[in-house]
């Protein structure tokens, strides 16, 4: 099997793996305890969960697009 048969090169797979890790980190940053009927948890509206985590996920998805489009030399 020749190397020309593959759609992606080694660098594409490395960039995709890094992008996937970034997206997973973003979802981990969004995780946490929620509010219940008995107790209100104000942490659900923290800046980490509302602003930082979605931006990290967005950066991960944009970098995935770049990894797919990236042309190996």
PDB file as gemmi writes it, atoms N, CA and C in Angstrom:
CRYST1    1.000    1.000    1.000  90.00  90.00  90.00 P 1                      
ATOM      1  N   UNK A   1       0.841  -1.168   0.000  1.00  0.00           N  
ATOM      2  CA  UNK A   1       0.000   0.000   0.000  1.00  0.00           C  
ATOM      3  C   UNK A   1       0.894   1.241   0.000  1.00  0.00           C  
ATOM      4  N   UNK A   2       0.636   2.125  -0.904  1.00  0.00           N  
ATOM      5  CA  UNK A   2       1.454   3.312  -1.071  1.00  0.00           C  
ATOM      6  C   UNK A   2       0.961   4.438  -0.160  1.00  0.00           C  
ATOM      7  N   UNK A   3       1.871   5.326   0.239  1.00  0.00           N  
ATOM      8  CA  UNK A   3       1.497   6.450   1.096  1.00  0.00           C  
ATOM      9  C   UNK A   3       0.536   7.407   0.401  1.00  0.00           C  
ATOM     10  N   UNK A   4       0.529   7.454  -0.888  1.00  0.00           N  
ATOM     11  CA  UNK A   4      -0.344   8.354  -1.637  1.00  0.00           C  
ATOM     12  C   UNK A   4      -1.811   7.946  -1.540  1.00  0.00           C  
ATOM     13  N   UNK A   5      -2.104   6.737  -1.057  1.00  0.00           N  
ATOM     14  CA  UNK A   5      -3.480   6.262  -0.968  1.00  0.00           C  
ATOM     15  C   UNK A   5      -4.235   6.842   0.230  1.00  0.00           C  
ATOM     16  N   UNK A   6      -3.520   7.383   1.208  1.00  0.00           N  
ATOM     17  CA  UNK A   6      -4.168   7.909   2.402  1.00  0.00           C  
ATOM     18  C   UNK A   6      -4.653   9.335   2.162  1.00  0.00           C  
ATOM     19  N   UNK A   7      -5.818   9.648   2.693  1.00  0.00           N  
ATOM     20  CA  UNK A   7      -6.360  10.997   2.541  1.00  0.00           C  
ATOM     21  C   UNK A   7      -5.650  11.983   3.454  1.00  0.00           C  
ATOM     22  N   UNK A   8      -5.251  11.532   4.644  1.00  0.00           N  
ATOM     23  CA  UNK A   8      -4.579  12.385   5.612  1.00  0.00           C  
ATOM     24  C   UNK A   8      -3.155  11.921   5.828  1.00  0.00           C  
ATOM     25  N   UNK A   9      -2.301  12.883   6.120  1.00  0.00           N  
ATOM     26  CA  UNK A   9      -0.927  12.561   6.464  1.00  0.00           C  
ATOM     27  C   UNK A   9      -0.770  12.426   7.969  1.00  0.00           C  
ATOM     28  N   UNK A  10       0.446  12.167   8.385  1.00  0.00           N  
ATOM     29  CA  UNK A  10       0.733  11.996   9.810  1.00  0.00           C  
ATOM     30  C   UNK A  10       0.403  13.274  10.589  1.00  0.00           C  
ATOM     31  N   UNK A  11       0.741  14.425  10.033  1.00  0.00           N  
ATOM     32  CA  UNK A  11       0.502  15.696  10.718  1.00  0.00           C  
ATOM     33  C   UNK A  11      -0.989  15.961  10.894  1.00  0.00           C  
ATOM     34  N   UNK A  12      -1.805  15.566   9.927  1.00  0.00           N  
ATOM     35  CA  UNK A  12      -3.252  15.734  10.052  1.00  0.00           C  
ATOM     36  C   UNK A  12      -3.797  14.953  11.245  1.00  0.00           C  
ATOM     37  N   UNK A  13      -3.331  13.724  11.413  1.00  0.00           N  
ATOM     38  CA  UNK A  13      -3.803  12.907  12.529  1.00  0.00           C  
ATOM     39  C   UNK A  13      -3.336  13.469  13.862  1.00  0.00           C  
ATOM     40  N   UNK A  14      -2.127  14.004  13.916  1.00  0.00           N  
ATOM     41  CA  UNK A  14      -1.628  14.610  15.151  1.00  0.00           C  
ATOM     42  C   UNK A  14      -2.464  15.836  15.497  1.00  0.00           C  
ATOM     43  N   UNK A  15      -2.744  16.681  14.501  1.00  0.00           N  
ATOM     44  CA  UNK A  15      -3.558  17.869  14.744  1.00  0.00           C  
ATOM     45  C   UNK A  15      -4.986  17.498  15.152  1.00  0.00           C  
ATOM     46  N   UNK A  16      -5.542  16.458  14.555  1.00  0.00           N  
ATOM     47  CA  UNK A  16      -6.878  16.002  14.931  1.00  0.00           C  
ATOM     48  C   UNK A  16      -6.911  15.495  16.373  1.00  0.00           C  
ATOM     49  N   UNK A  17      -5.878  14.766  16.775  1.00  0.00           N  
ATOM     50  CA  UNK A  17      -5.822  14.255  18.143  1.00  0.00           C  
ATOM     51  C   UNK A  17      -5.712  15.398  19.149  1.00  0.00           C  
ATOM     52  N   UNK A  18      -4.876  16.385  18.847  1.00  0.00           N  
ATOM     53  CA  UNK A  18      -4.733  17.538  19.734  1.00  0.00           C  
ATOM     54  C   UNK A  18      -6.057  18.302  19.820  1.00  0.00           C  
ATOM     55  N   UNK A  19      -6.722  18.460  18.692  1.00  0.00           N  
ATOM     56  CA  UNK A  19      -8.005  19.163  18.666  1.00  0.00           C  
ATOM     57  C   UNK A  19      -9.052  18.426  19.490  1.00  0.00           C  
ATOM     58  N   UNK A  20      -9.066  17.120  19.391  1.00  0.00           N  
ATOM     59  CA  UNK A  20     -10.023  16.327  20.162  1.00  0.00           C  
ATOM     60  C   UNK A  20      -9.771  16.466  21.661  1.00  0.00           C  
ATOM     61  N   UNK A  21      -8.515  16.500  22.055  1.00  0.00           N  
ATOM     62  CA  UNK A  21      -8.174  16.690  23.469  1.00  0.00           C  
ATOM     63  C   UNK A  21      -8.649  18.062  23.942  1.00  0.00           C  
ATOM     64  N   UNK A  22      -8.498  19.092  23.109  1.00  0.00           N  
ATOM     65  CA  UNK A  22      -8.953  20.436  23.471  1.00  0.00           C  
ATOM     66  C   UNK A  22     -10.464  20.458  23.660  1.00  0.00           C  
ATOM     67  N   UNK A  23     -11.204  19.795  22.794  1.00  0.00           N  
ATOM     68  CA  UNK A  23     -12.663  19.740  22.922  1.00  0.00           C  
ATOM     69  C   UNK A  23     -13.058  19.005  24.202  1.00  0.00           C  
ATOM     70  N   UNK A  24     -12.394  17.912  24.504  1.00  0.00           N  
ATOM     71  CA  UNK A  24     -12.698  17.156  25.725  1.00  0.00           C  
ATOM     72  C   UNK A  24     -12.401  18.013  26.960  1.00  0.00           C  
ATOM     73  N   UNK A  25     -11.310  18.770  26.940  1.00  0.00           N  
ATOM     74  CA  UNK A  25     -10.998  19.668  28.055  1.00  0.00           C  
ATOM     75  C   UNK A  25     -12.106  20.712  28.212  1.00  0.00           C  
ATOM     76  N   UNK A  26     -12.621  21.225  27.106  1.00  0.00           N  
ATOM     77  CA  UNK A  26     -13.718  22.184  27.179  1.00  0.00           C  
ATOM     78  C   UNK A  26     -14.962  21.590  27.816  1.00  0.00           C  
ATOM     79  N   UNK A  27     -15.290  20.355  27.467  1.00  0.00           N  
ATOM     80  CA  UNK A  27     -16.463  19.715  28.073  1.00  0.00           C  
ATOM     81  C   UNK A  27     -16.231  19.409  29.543  1.00  0.00           C  
ATOM     82  N   UNK A  28     -15.004  19.079  29.913  1.00  0.00           N  
ATOM     83  CA  UNK A  28     -14.698  18.844  31.330  1.00  0.00           C  
ATOM     84  C   UNK A  28     -14.846  20.144  32.112  1.00  0.00           C  
ATOM     85  N   UNK A  29     -14.429  21.270  31.511  1.00  0.00           N  
ATOM     86  CA  UNK A  29     -14.588  22.560  32.184  1.00  0.00           C  
ATOM     87  C   UNK A  29     -16.058  22.919  32.380  1.00  0.00           C  
ATOM     88  N   UNK A  30     -16.932  22.434  31.504  1.00  0.00           N  
ATOM     89  CA  UNK A  30     -18.370  22.708  31.639  1.00  0.00           C  
ATOM     90  C   UNK A  30     -19.025  21.839  32.697  1.00  0.00           C  
ATOM     91  N   UNK A  31     -18.408  20.747  33.069  1.00  0.00           N  
ATOM     92  CA  UNK A  31     -19.016  19.793  33.989  1.00  0.00           C  
ATOM     93  C   UNK A  31     -19.056  20.350  35.412  1.00  0.00           C  
ATOM     94  N   UNK A  32     -19.965  19.828  36.193  1.00  0.00           N  
ATOM     95  CA  UNK A  32     -20.073  20.220  37.599  1.00  0.00           C  
ATOM     96  C   UNK A  32     -21.445  19.881  38.131  1.00  0.00           C  
ATOM     97  N   UNK A  33     -21.608  20.195  39.398  1.00  0.00           N  
ATOM     98  CA  UNK A  33     -22.892  19.938  40.043  1.00  0.00           C  
ATOM     99  C   UNK A  33     -23.939  20.916  39.557  1.00  0.00           C  
ATOM    100  N   UNK A  34     -25.147  20.463  39.494  1.00  0.00           N  
ATOM    101  CA  UNK A  34     -26.260  21.312  39.094  1.00  0.00           C  
ATOM    102  C   UNK A  34     -27.116  21.683  40.285  1.00  0.00           C  
ATOM    103  N   UNK A  35     -28.130  22.454  40.041  1.00  0.00           N  
ATOM    104  CA  UNK A  35     -29.072  22.824  41.090  1.00  0.00           C  
ATOM    105  C   UNK A  35     -30.151  21.758  41.203  1.00  0.00           C  
ATOM    106  N   UNK A  36     -30.667  21.609  42.410  1.00  0.00           N  
ATOM    107  CA  UNK A  36     -31.771  20.681  42.648  1.00  0.00           C  
ATOM    108  C   UNK A  36     -32.970  21.473  43.159  1.00  0.00           C  
ATOM    109  N   UNK A  37     -34.071  20.782  43.384  1.00  0.00           N  
ATOM    110  CA  UNK A  37     -35.262  21.448  43.922  1.00  0.00           C  
ATOM    111  C   UNK A  37     -35.038  21.925  45.358  1.00  0.00           C  
ATOM    112  N   UNK A  38     -34.186  21.234  46.090  1.00  0.00           N  
ATOM    113  CA  UNK A  38     -33.958  21.578  47.488  1.00  0.00           C  
ATOM    114  C   UNK A  38     -32.855  22.633  47.667  1.00  0.00           C  
ATOM    115  N   UNK A  39     -31.875  22.651  46.759  1.00  0.00           N  
ATOM    116  CA  UNK A  39     -30.735  23.558  46.944  1.00  0.00           C  
ATOM    117  C   UNK A  39     -30.375  24.220  45.619  1.00  0.00           C  
ATOM    118  N   UNK A  40     -30.135  25.526  45.698  1.00  0.00           N  
ATOM    119  CA  UNK A  40     -29.712  26.290  44.519  1.00  0.00           C  
ATOM    120  C   UNK A  40     -28.191  26.366  44.520  1.00  0.00           C  
ATOM    121  N   UNK A  41     -27.593  26.077  43.383  1.00  0.00           N  
ATOM    122  CA  UNK A  41     -26.138  26.125  43.255  1.00  0.00           C  
ATOM    123  C   UNK A  41     -25.773  27.271  42.312  1.00  0.00           C  
ATOM    124  N   UNK A  42     -25.253  28.385  42.828  1.00  0.00           N  
ATOM    125  CA  UNK A  42     -24.923  29.519  41.962  1.00  0.00           C  
ATOM    126  C   UNK A  42     -23.715  29.255  41.065  1.00  0.00           C  
ATOM    127  N   UNK A  43     -23.001  28.172  41.300  1.00  0.00           N  
ATOM    128  CA  UNK A  43     -21.826  27.847  40.491  1.00  0.00           C  
ATOM    129  C   UNK A  43     -22.187  27.492  39.048  1.00  0.00           C  
ATOM    130  N   UNK A  44     -23.462  27.196  38.781  1.00  0.00           N  
ATOM    131  CA  UNK A  44     -23.847  26.861  37.404  1.00  0.00           C  
ATOM    132  C   UNK A  44     -23.732  28.070  36.490  1.00  0.00           C  
ATOM    133  N   UNK A  45     -23.662  29.267  37.054  1.00  0.00           N  
ATOM    134  CA  UNK A  45     -23.519  30.483  36.256  1.00  0.00           C  
ATOM    135  C   UNK A  45     -22.129  31.092  36.384  1.00  0.00           C  
ATOM    136  N   UNK A  46     -21.128  30.290  36.702  1.00  0.00           N  
ATOM    137  CA  UNK A  46     -19.770  30.816  36.841  1.00  0.00           C  
ATOM    138  C   UNK A  46     -19.184  31.148  35.469  1.00  0.00           C  
ATOM    139  N   UNK A  47     -18.195  32.010  35.463  1.00  0.00           N  
ATOM    140  CA  UNK A  47     -17.552  32.420  34.203  1.00  0.00           C  
ATOM    141  C   UNK A  47     -16.871  31.243  33.518  1.00  0.00           C  
ATOM    142  N   UNK A  48     -16.375  30.308  34.296  1.00  0.00           N  
ATOM    143  CA  UNK A  48     -15.718  29.127  33.713  1.00  0.00           C  
ATOM    144  C   UNK A  48     -16.694  28.312  32.895  1.00  0.00           C  
ATOM    145  N   UNK A  49     -17.903  28.132  33.401  1.00  0.00           N  
ATOM    146  CA  UNK A  49     -18.888  27.297  32.709  1.00  0.00           C  
ATOM    147  C   UNK A  49     -19.623  28.034  31.595  1.00  0.00           C  
ATOM    148  N   UNK A  50     -19.777  29.341  31.719  1.00  0.00           N  
ATOM    149  CA  UNK A  50     -20.566  30.110  30.757  1.00  0.00           C  
ATOM    150  C   UNK A  50     -19.710  30.684  29.638  1.00  0.00           C  
ATOM    151  N   UNK A  51     -18.485  31.113  29.942  1.00  0.00           N  
ATOM    152  CA  UNK A  51     -17.665  31.803  28.952  1.00  0.00           C  
ATOM    153  C   UNK A  51     -16.436  31.021  28.512  1.00  0.00           C  
ATOM    154  N   UNK A  52     -15.660  30.535  29.460  1.00  0.00           N  
ATOM    155  CA  UNK A  52     -14.367  29.924  29.138  1.00  0.00           C  
ATOM    156  C   UNK A  52     -14.536  28.580  28.435  1.00  0.00           C  
ATOM    157  N   UNK A  53     -15.331  27.705  29.000  1.00  0.00           N  
ATOM    158  CA  UNK A  53     -15.487  26.359  28.440  1.00  0.00           C  
ATOM    159  C   UNK A  53     -16.051  26.354  27.016  1.00  0.00           C  
ATOM    160  N   UNK A  54     -17.090  27.132  26.716  1.00  0.00           N  
ATOM    161  CA  UNK A  54     -17.557  27.151  25.325  1.00  0.00           C  
ATOM    162  C   UNK A  54     -16.519  27.705  24.351  1.00  0.00           C  
ATOM    163  N   UNK A  55     -15.729  28.690  24.782  1.00  0.00           N  
ATOM    164  CA  UNK A  55     -14.673  29.214  23.913  1.00  0.00           C  
ATOM    165  C   UNK A  55     -13.585  28.174  23.665  1.00  0.00           C  
ATOM    166  N   UNK A  56     -13.263  27.394  24.689  1.00  0.00           N  
ATOM    167  CA  UNK A  56     -12.272  26.324  24.519  1.00  0.00           C  
ATOM    168  C   UNK A  56     -12.793  25.282  23.539  1.00  0.00           C  
ATOM    169  N   UNK A  57     -14.063  24.908  23.668  1.00  0.00           N  
ATOM    170  CA  UNK A  57     -14.658  23.944  22.735  1.00  0.00           C  
ATOM    171  C   UNK A  57     -14.696  24.503  21.312  1.00  0.00           C  
ATOM    172  N   UNK A  58     -15.062  25.764  21.180  1.00  0.00           N  
ATOM    173  CA  UNK A  58     -15.090  26.388  19.861  1.00  0.00           C  
ATOM    174  C   UNK A  58     -13.704  26.384  19.227  1.00  0.00           C  
ATOM    175  N   UNK A  59     -12.687  26.729  20.008  1.00  0.00           N  
ATOM    176  CA  UNK A  59     -11.312  26.687  19.506  1.00  0.00           C  
ATOM    177  C   UNK A  59     -10.930  25.274  19.077  1.00  0.00           C  
ATOM    178  N   UNK A  60     -11.367  24.265  19.838  1.00  0.00           N  
ATOM    179  CA  UNK A  60     -11.082  22.879  19.475  1.00  0.00           C  
ATOM    180  C   UNK A  60     -11.745  22.475  18.172  1.00  0.00           C  
ATOM    181  N   UNK A  61     -12.997  22.878  17.971  1.00  0.00           N  
ATOM    182  CA  UNK A  61     -13.696  22.533  16.737  1.00  0.00           C  
ATOM    183  C   UNK A  61     -13.116  23.264  15.530  1.00  0.00           C  
ATOM    184  N   UNK A  62     -12.727  24.520  15.714  1.00  0.00           N  
ATOM    185  CA  UNK A  62     -12.104  25.265  14.620  1.00  0.00           C  
ATOM    186  C   UNK A  62     -10.749  24.644  14.267  1.00  0.00           C  
ATOM    187  N   UNK A  63     -10.007  24.222  15.283  1.00  0.00           N  
ATOM    188  CA  UNK A  63      -8.729  23.582  14.998  1.00  0.00           C  
ATOM    189  C   UNK A  63      -8.916  22.213  14.331  1.00  0.00           C  
ATOM    190  N   UNK A  64     -10.036  21.547  14.583  1.00  0.00           N  
ATOM    191  CA  UNK A  64     -10.329  20.301  13.872  1.00  0.00           C  
ATOM    192  C   UNK A  64     -10.556  20.574  12.387  1.00  0.00           C  
ATOM    193  N   UNK A  65     -11.267  21.644  12.093  1.00  0.00           N  
ATOM    194  CA  UNK A  65     -11.480  22.008  10.691  1.00  0.00           C  
ATOM    195  C   UNK A  65     -10.142  22.288  10.024  1.00  0.00           C  
ATOM    196  N   UNK A  66      -9.269  23.017  10.718  1.00  0.00           N  
ATOM    197  CA  UNK A  66      -7.945  23.293  10.166  1.00  0.00           C  
ATOM    198  C   UNK A  66      -7.159  21.998   9.954  1.00  0.00           C  
ATOM    199  N   UNK A  67      -7.278  21.062  10.895  1.00  0.00           N  
ATOM    200  CA  UNK A  67      -6.547  19.801  10.770  1.00  0.00           C  
ATOM    201  C   UNK A  67      -7.006  19.002   9.557  1.00  0.00           C  
ATOM    202  N   UNK A  68      -8.286  19.082   9.233  1.00  0.00           N  
ATOM    203  CA  UNK A  68      -8.801  18.355   8.078  1.00  0.00           C  
ATOM    204  C   UNK A  68      -8.362  19.035   6.771  1.00  0.00           C  
ATOM    205  N   UNK A  69      -8.350  20.366   6.775  1.00  0.00           N  
ATOM    206  CA  UNK A  69      -8.035  21.116   5.563  1.00  0.00           C  
ATOM    207  C   UNK A  69      -6.527  21.213   5.333  1.00  0.00           C  
ATOM    208  N   UNK A  70      -5.732  21.049   6.395  1.00  0.00           N  
ATOM    209  CA  UNK A  70      -4.281  21.211   6.309  1.00  0.00           C  
ATOM    210  C   UNK A  70      -3.677  20.284   5.254  1.00  0.00           C  
ATOM    211  N   UNK A  71      -2.903  20.867   4.363  1.00  0.00           N  
ATOM    212  CA  UNK A  71      -2.266  20.103   3.288  1.00  0.00           C  
ATOM    213  C   UNK A  71      -0.843  19.749   3.696  1.00  0.00           C  
ATOM    214  N   UNK A  72      -0.537  18.470   3.722  1.00  0.00           N  
ATOM    215  CA  UNK A  72       0.820  18.032   4.064  1.00  0.00           C  
ATOM    216  C   UNK A  72       1.765  18.315   2.901  1.00  0.00           C  
ATOM    217  N   UNK A  73       3.000  18.635   3.241  1.00  0.00           N  
ATOM    218  CA  UNK A  73       3.971  18.961   2.204  1.00  0.00           C  
ATOM    219  C   UNK A  73       4.621  17.731   1.625  1.00  0.00           C  
TER     220      UNK A  73                                                      
END                                                                             
